[in-house]
Amino acid sequence: MEIDIPPGRGRIRNREFASILRDFSGLRWGKITPTDIDAFLDFGNKAFVFVESKFHKTSLQGGQKLALERLVDAAPMPAILIVAEHECEAGSDIELGNNNVVQYRLNKRWRKPVKNISVRAAIDAFLVFLKISPPQ
């Protein structure tokens, strides 16, 4: 399915600023340090979608896994955490919607897809499951 996205919407707007790395070293309390989320979507206050993309065969682990589990489990509405993988080289762009889903968290349980599915298709399936029509 081809998606018609207005120019600039969802795309990297300023590549120079996007390439700046964040140093979290000043934000440490014992073993606690910040984590990031690769994508977050709010579908009209009816559903939350969180996406974390990892390099091929790298799993979600430790504090990041625990933090994201707690975040999605505590959401005040239906929520899903999608973990996907990519094989992009350093310096190239990751087209997140085409990443392959390796696992997801829904209803406080980790699950694996029964077949290969992209992040975009997984989000669409989640919305269909919830009977939510995404904006066009």
ABEGO torsion letter per residue (X at the ends): XBBBBBBGBGBBABAAAAABBBBAAABBBEABBBBBBABBBBBGGABBBBBBBBBBGBBBBEAAAAAAAAAAAABABBBBBBBBBBABBBGBBBBAAABBBABBBBGGBBBBBABBBBAAAAAAAAAAAAGBBBBX
